[in-house]
Amino acid sequence: MLFRRTTFLFSFPILLLLLTLLYYRPTAHLPSLKPAANPPAEKKPKPLYKPQPASPPPILDNFPLAARATSPSDLPPIPQWNQPPSPHIPESTPLFIGFTRNWRLLQQVVVSYITAGWPPTDIYVVDNTGVMHSNRLGLLSLQNPFYLDQHRLTSILGVNVLATPTLFTFAQLQNFYTFTALERNWTHYFWAHMDSPVVSDEEWITPEGKSWISLYMRAVEAMRTTMAPGWGSLASLWFSYDRLALVRTQAFVDVGGWDTAIPFYMTDCDMHERLWMEGLKIENADAGKVWDVADAVDDLGVFYQRGKEEGGEAPNKKVERDGAMAASAAAAPAAPSASPHPSSPSSTAALSSPLYHSLLHALDAMQTTKNAAGGGGRNTWQSVQRGGQGEPFYRDPDGFEKAVVMWMDFGKNVFYEKWGRGGCNLRDVGMGKADAWRVVRDWEVEGVRKVVMDEDGKREREEREREKEKEKEKGEGEKATA
């Protein structure tokens, strides 16, 4: 017993030593009690940015006198021969002008219609910017593409401003015009493009030899002509295509309005063709001079000025009317004196003055520039303002333009699918309103016609074979029953 106890006493230390040697590790090799360092962060790819175009120079307001004005009386007087009739004519003559971008162009076209005799109270600027109340509250700056000075339009120039609830496409905006006309019981209305200024033709002579008539009254006379018994069922009257257009409200309602699935380009072709298919009339008329421009004059005061010292009396003119040449008996008559005004260097105004011709020349040059190089300058006016960062409803100007172009391309494809072809002359190739969405795309191309006809023939043959099989099965069933 003693031996066993002695053996245990000697073996236990040895066992303990062996276990110590087995599990012992020097402190240098022990793991650190400090928290492990964070692993290196994974590098995330950075976005690749598109090249940014150079910013255009800031725009300047092009009606400085109106910017300083506190009331309509601070504006220059309209030449007396361009004054709107007072009292107002019996007919309603509302004029819609849609706006999305470029304040300078909008202000130019509004001033041009006012100085061509259109009653300001009949002009309705439609704020189609999609910025809700931002323009009404004056929250946008001049460099913002969607800026519009509502105070100046309504309180100084005396026109009306209507706002769309959101950004409309061209087709939606047109339907908004028609809807507004219905709401206000307007049987007819006019609409104009915001990049198409007008000027009364101060050298035009009526067939009866009358000396002159304003652009507004010529448009009114054209409208009255369409109301005469026997004239026909009017849809629209175009003045210089549809740069200015008269619309009979019910005609547009009767064809279902503009097709909003075709938002921009080609929607006019679709609408006009459907009107013609219904037997409605679209005719051309003349009311004065109308331009299509991408720029604006720097001081809109020139639309008012007809000073004698800039021109005096107009030279004799030969005017061609209805194929006949009629010579004016004398120089164009001078209008009664207008009241002196700081923006008008002379108190005596005259028809067809050199200043008037200078304005025509400037607008002609702008139109030529816009249509130069195959029309490459047509839409440059839509991107001359690139400010507005941080303001309500800010949109990147380049992104907005890109989205609109994509929308345009989409609409062209919709038109193509709807009518099976890309041209506007639908009636010329025998199409009618019942053909919409029913014809094969590119149906006019011979190869497409052959493939489709072959497919149709194949389907007909297969259908006949199926009918034969059904008749055969039916006959066999009757025999079995008998």
C-alpha positions in Angstrom: 0.0 0.0 0.0 2.9 2.3 0.8 4.5 1.4 -2.4 1.4 2.4 -4.4 1.2 5.7 -2.6 4.9 6.4 -3.2 4.6 5.6 -6.9 1.6 7.9 -7.2 3.5 10.8 -5.5 6.4 10.4 -8.0 4.3 9.8 -11.1 1.9 12.8 -10.6 4.6 15.5 -11.0 5.9 13.7 -14.1 2.4 13.6 -15.6 1.9 17.3 -14.8 5.2 18.2 -16.4 4.4 16.3 -19.5 1.0 18.0 -19.8 2.6 21.4 -19.2 5.2 20.8 -22.0 2.4 19.6 -24.3 0.2 22.6 -24.0 2.7 25.4 -23.2 3.1 28.1 -25.7 5.5 31.1 -25.3 3.6 34.4 -24.9 5.3 35.7 -28.0 3.2 33.2 -30.0 -0.1 33.9 -28.2 -2.7 35.8 -30.2 -3.0 39.5 -29.4 -5.8 40.6 -27.1 -6.2 43.8 -29.1 -9.1 43.9 -31.5 -8.2 43.0 -35.1 -7.7 45.8 -37.5 -10.6 46.4 -40.1 -9.9 44.6 -43.4 -9.1 47.0 -46.2 -12.3 48.5 -47.7 -13.4 47.1 -51.0 -12.9 49.7 -53.7 -16.2 50.6 -55.4 -16.2 51.6 -59.0 -16.8 55.3 -59.7 -19.4 56.5 -62.2 -18.2 57.4 -65.6 -19.5 60.9 -66.5 -20.5 62.2 -69.8 -18.6 65.2 -71.2 -20.3 68.4 -70.0 -21.0 71.0 -72.6 -19.8 74.5 -72.1 -22.3 76.7 -70.4 -23.8 79.4 -72.7 -23.5 83.0 -71.6 -26.3 84.1 -69.3 -29.4 85.5 -71.1 -30.6 89.1 -70.6 -34.2 90.2 -70.4 -35.2 91.5 -73.9 -37.8 94.0 -72.8 -36.0 96.3 -70.3 -38.7 98.9 -70.4 -41.3 96.3 -69.3 -38.9 95.2 -66.6 -39.0 98.7 -65.1 -42.7 99.3 -65.7 -45.1 99.4 -62.8 -48.3 99.6 -64.9 -49.3 99.1 -68.5 -49.2 102.8 -69.0 -45.4 102.7 -68.7 -45.2 100.7 -72.0 -44.8 102.4 -75.4 -48.0 103.1 -77.3 -49.1 100.7 -79.9 -49.2 102.3 -83.4 -52.7 103.6 -83.7 -53.5 101.6 -86.9 -52.7 98.4 -84.9 -55.0 99.2 -81.9 -57.5 96.5 -81.2 -61.1 97.5 -81.9 -63.0 99.1 -79.1 -65.5 97.9 -78.1 -64.5 94.3 -78.7 -65.9 92.6 -81.8 -69.0 90.3 -81.2 -67.0 87.1 -81.7 -64.7 85.6 -79.1 -61.1 85.4 -80.3 -59.1 83.6 -77.7 -55.5 82.9 -78.6 -53.5 80.1 -76.8 -49.7 80.3 -76.7 -48.1 77.4 -75.1 -44.8 77.8 -73.2 -42.3 75.3 -71.8 -38.8 76.8 -72.2 -37.1 80.1 -73.3 -38.6 83.3 -71.8 -37.1 85.6 -74.4 -38.9 83.9 -77.2 -42.2 83.7 -75.4 -42.1 87.4 -74.4 -41.3 88.3 -78.1 -44.2 86.4 -79.5 -46.6 87.9 -76.9 -45.5 91.4 -77.6 -45.7 90.8 -81.4 -49.4 89.8 -81.1 -50.2 92.7 -78.9 -48.6 95.2 -81.3 -50.3 93.5 -84.3 -53.7 94.3 -82.8 -54.6 91.2 -80.8 -56.5 92.3 -77.7 -54.3 91.4 -74.7 -57.3 90.1 -72.8 -57.9 87.5 -75.5 -54.3 86.1 -75.2 -53.8 83.1 -73.0 -50.2 82.0 -72.3 -50.3 78.4 -71.1 -47.5 77.7 -68.6 -46.7 74.1 -69.5 -43.5 73.9 -67.6 -44.6 71.4 -65.0 -43.3 73.6 -62.1 -46.8 74.0 -60.6 -47.0 77.3 -58.7 -43.3 78.2 -59.0 -43.7 80.8 -61.7 -46.8 82.3 -60.1 -44.9 82.7 -56.8 -41.7 84.0 -58.6 -39.5 81.2 -57.3 -37.5 80.7 -60.5 -34.6 82.7 -61.8 -34.1 84.1 -65.3 -31.4 81.5 -66.2 -33.8 78.7 -65.4 -35.2 77.3 -68.7 -38.7 77.1 -67.2 -38.7 80.7 -66.0 -41.8 82.8 -66.8 -42.5 86.2 -65.4 -46.2 85.8 -64.7 -46.5 89.2 -63.0 -45.2 91.0 -66.1 -47.5 89.0 -68.4 -50.6 89.7 -66.4 -50.1 93.0 -64.8 -47.9 94.9 -67.3 -48.7 93.3 -70.7 -52.3 92.5 -69.7 -52.5 88.9 -71.0 -53.8 85.8 -69.2 -51.8 82.9 -67.8 -53.1 79.4 -67.4 -51.0 76.7 -65.9 -51.1 73.0 -66.7 -51.1 70.7 -63.6 -48.0 68.9 -64.9 -45.8 68.9 -68.0 -47.9 68.0 -71.0 -46.7 66.7 -74.3 -47.6 68.6 -77.5 -50.6 66.3 -78.1 -51.8 66.7 -74.5 -51.4 70.4 -74.7 -53.5 70.6 -77.8 -56.2 68.6 -76.1 -55.9 71.0 -73.1 -56.7 73.9 -75.5 -59.8 72.1 -76.8 -60.9 71.2 -73.3 -60.5 74.8 -72.1 -62.5 76.0 -75.1 -65.3 73.6 -74.2 -65.3 74.7 -70.6 -65.6 78.4 -71.6 -68.1 77.8 -74.4 -65.8 79.0 -77.1 -66.9 77.7 -80.5 -63.6 78.7 -82.1 -60.2 79.5 -80.8 -56.8 80.4 -82.2 -53.4 78.9 -81.1 -49.9 79.9 -81.9 -46.3 78.6 -81.5 -44.2 80.5 -79.0 -41.3 80.7 -81.5 -43.4 82.3 -84.2 -43.6 86.1 -83.9 -45.9 88.1 -86.1 -46.1 91.6 -87.6 -49.0 93.2 -89.5 -48.2 93.6 -93.2 -48.2 97.4 -93.5 -47.9 97.2 -97.3 -50.9 95.0 -97.9 -53.9 96.3 -99.8 -57.3 94.7 -99.8 -59.0 93.7 -103.0 -61.4 96.6 -102.5 -58.4 99.0 -102.4 -58.6 99.7 -98.7 -55.3 101.1 -97.4 -54.6 98.7 -94.6 -55.9 96.3 -91.9 -54.2 94.8 -88.8 -53.1 91.2 -88.5 -55.8 90.7 -85.9 -58.6 92.0 -88.0 -57.5 90.1 -91.0 -57.6 86.9 -88.9 -61.1 87.8 -87.7 -62.2 88.4 -91.3 -60.8 85.0 -92.3 -62.7 83.4 -89.4 -66.0 85.1 -90.4 -65.6 83.8 -93.9 -65.6 80.2 -92.6 -68.9 80.9 -90.8 -70.7 81.9 -94.0 -73.5 79.5 -95.2 -72.2 77.1 -97.8 -68.6 77.5 -96.8 -68.4 73.9 -95.5 -67.5 72.2 -92.2 -64.4 73.8 -90.9 -61.8 71.9 -88.8 -58.9 74.4 -88.9 -57.6 77.5 -90.7 -53.9 77.8 -91.1 -52.0 81.0 -91.3 -48.4 80.1 -92.5 -49.0 76.4 -91.9 -50.0 76.2 -88.2 -47.7 78.8 -86.9 -51.0 80.5 -86.2 -54.2 78.4 -86.5 -57.9 78.8 -86.1 -59.7 75.8 -84.7 -63.4 75.0 -84.7 -63.8 73.4 -81.3 -66.5 70.8 -82.1 -64.6 69.5 -85.1 -61.6 68.5 -82.9 -64.0 66.9 -80.4 -65.8 64.9 -83.1 -62.6 63.1 -84.1 -61.6 62.3 -80.6 -59.0 64.9 -80.1 -55.2 64.5 -80.6 -53.8 61.0 -80.1 -51.8 61.3 -76.9 -50.0 58.0 -77.7 -48.1 60.1 -80.3 -46.7 62.8 -78.1 -44.7 65.1 -80.4 -43.6 64.7 -84.0 -46.1 63.0 -86.3 -49.0 63.7 -84.0 -50.0 66.6 -86.3 -50.0 64.3 -89.3 -52.2 61.9 -87.4 -54.7 64.5 -86.3 -54.9 66.4 -89.6 -55.3 63.2 -91.6 -58.1 62.0 -89.4 -59.9 65.4 -89.8 -59.6 65.1 -93.5 -60.9 61.5 -93.4 -64.0 62.8 -91.7 -64.6 65.2 -94.6 -63.7 68.3 -92.5 -61.9 71.2 -94.1 -58.4 72.5 -93.3 -57.7 75.6 -95.4 -54.9 78.1 -95.7 -55.4 81.8 -95.1 -53.2 84.9 -94.8 -53.4 87.5 -92.0 -49.9 89.1 -92.1 -46.3 88.2 -91.6 -45.4 85.2 -89.5 -41.9 83.8 -88.8 -40.4 80.7 -87.3 -37.3 81.7 -85.3 -34.9 80.4 -82.7 -33.8 83.8 -81.3 -35.3 87.1 -80.1 -34.5 90.7 -80.7 -32.6 92.3 -77.8 -35.2 95.1 -77.2 -38.8 94.4 -77.9 -39.5 98.1 -78.0 -38.9 97.9 -81.7 -42.2 96.2 -82.2 -43.9 99.4 -81.0 -41.7 102.0 -82.8 -42.7 103.7 -86.1 -41.1 107.1 -85.6 -41.1 109.6 -88.5 -37.5 110.5 -88.0 -36.6 106.9 -88.6 -38.5 106.7 -91.8 -41.2 109.2 -92.5 -43.5 108.2 -95.4 -43.5 104.9 -97.2 -42.5 104.7 -100.8 -45.1 103.7 -103.5 -45.5 100.0 -103.6 -47.0 97.6 -106.1 -48.9 94.8 -104.4 -50.0 91.7 -106.1 -53.5 90.5 -105.0 -55.5 87.7 -106.6 -53.2 87.8 -109.6 -53.7 91.4 -110.3 -51.2 94.2 -109.9 -52.5 97.3 -108.1 -50.4 100.3 -107.6 -51.0 102.4 -104.5 -52.2 105.9 -105.5 -50.0 107.6 -103.1 -47.5 107.0 -100.3 -48.8 105.0 -97.4 -50.9 107.3 -95.2 -49.5 108.5 -92.0 -51.4 107.5 -88.9 -52.5 110.1 -86.4 -49.8 111.2 -84.0 -49.1 109.0 -81.1 -48.4 110.3 -77.6 -44.7 110.9 -76.9 -43.0 108.2 -74.9 -39.5 107.6 -73.6 -39.1 104.5 -75.8 -40.4 106.1 -78.9 -38.0 108.7 -80.3 -40.6 110.5 -82.3 -44.2 111.5 -81.5 -45.2 111.0 -85.2 -45.6 107.4 -86.5 -45.9 106.3 -90.1 -46.8 103.1 -91.8 -44.0 101.1 -93.5 -41.2 103.2 -92.0 -37.6 102.2 -92.3 -37.7 101.0 -88.7 -40.5 98.7 -89.6 -38.5 97.3 -92.4 -35.5 96.9 -90.1 -37.6 94.8 -87.9 -38.7 92.6 -90.8 -35.1 92.2 -91.9 -34.1 91.1 -88.4 -36.8 88.5 -88.2 -36.1 87.3 -91.7 -32.4 86.8 -90.7 -33.4 84.8 -87.6 -35.7 82.5 -89.6 -32.9 81.9 -92.2 -30.5 81.0 -89.4 -32.9 78.7 -87.8 -33.5 76.8 -91.0 -29.9 76.8 -92.1 -27.9 73.5 -92.6 -31.0 71.4 -93.2 -32.8 72.8 -90.2 -30.0 72.0 -87.8 -30.7 75.2 -85.8 -34.4 74.5 -85.3 -34.4 73.5 -81.7 -31.3 75.3 -80.4 -33.5 77.8 -78.7 -34.6 75.2 -76.2 -31.2 74.9 -74.5 -29.9 78.5 -74.2 -30.7 78.6 -70.4 -28.8 76.2 -68.2 -29.4 77.6 -64.7 -31.8 77.0 -61.9 -29.9 74.5 -59.8 -31.4 74.3 -56.3 -34.7 75.9 -57.4 -38.1 74.1 -57.3 -38.6 71.3 -59.9 -35.0 71.6 -61.2 -34.3 69.4 -64.1 -30.9 68.8 -65.7 -31.2 70.7 -69.1 -29.4 68.1 -71.1 -31.2 65.2 -69.5 -34.6 66.9 -70.1 -33.8 67.5 -73.7 -32.6 63.9 -74.2 -35.8 62.6 -72.6 -37.9 64.7 -74.9 -36.0 63.4 -78.0 -36.5 59.8 -76.9 -40.2 60.6 -76.4 -40.3 62.0 -80.0 -38.7 58.9 -81.4 -41.2 56.7 -79.5 -44.1 58.7 -81.0 -42.8 58.3 -84.5 -42.8 54.5 -83.9 -46.3 54.6 -82.6 -47.5 56.5 -85.7 -45.6 53.9 -87.8 -47.4 51.0 -86.1 -50.8 52.7 -86.1 -50.8 53.3 -89.9 -48.2 50.9 -91.1 -46.1 53.6 -92.8 -44.1 56.7 -91.9 -45.5 59.3 -94.3 -48.2 61.9 -93.6 -50.1 61.3 -96.9 -52.4 58.6 -95.6 -55.4 59.4 -97.8 -53.2 59.6 -100.9 -52.5 55.8 -100.5 -56.1 55.0 -100.0 -56.2 54.7 -96.2 -59.2 55.6 -94.1 -60.0 56.0 -90.4 -60.9 52.3 -90.1 -57.4 51.3 -91.1 -55.8 52.5 -87.9 -53.9 49.7 -86.1 -55.0 47.1 -88.7 -52.4 47.3 -91.4 -49.1 45.5 -91.5 -46.1 47.7 -90.9 -44.3 48.6 -94.2 -47.3 47.2 -96.1 -46.3 49.3 -99.1 -43.0 47.6 -99.6 -43.2 44.9 -102.3 -41.1 42.4 -100.4 -43.2 42.8 -97.2 -46.4 42.5 -99.3 -45.2 39.2 -100.8 -44.2 37.7 -97.4 -47.5 38.7 -95.9 -49.5 37.4 -98.8 -47.6 34.1 -98.8 -48.3 33.8 -95.1 -51.9 34.6 -95.6 -52.1 32.0 -98.4 -50.4 29.4 -96.1 -52.9 30.1 -93.3 -55.8 29.8 -95.7 -54.5 26.4 -97.0 -54.0 25.1 -93.5 -57.5 26.3 -92.5 -59.0 24.4 -95.5 -57.1 21.3 -94.6 -58.4 21.5 -91.0 -62.0 21.9 -92.3 -61.6 18.8 -94.5 -60.3 16.8 -91.5 -63.3 17.9 -89.4 -65.7 16.9 -92.2 -64.0 13.6 -92.5 -64.1 12.9 -88.8 -67.8 13.9 -88.7 -68.6 11.5 -91.6 -66.8 8.6 -90.0 -68.7 9.3 -86.7 -72.0 9.3 -88.4 -71.2 5.9 -90.1 -70.2 4.4 -86.8 -73.4 5.5 -85.2 -75.5 4.0 -88.0 
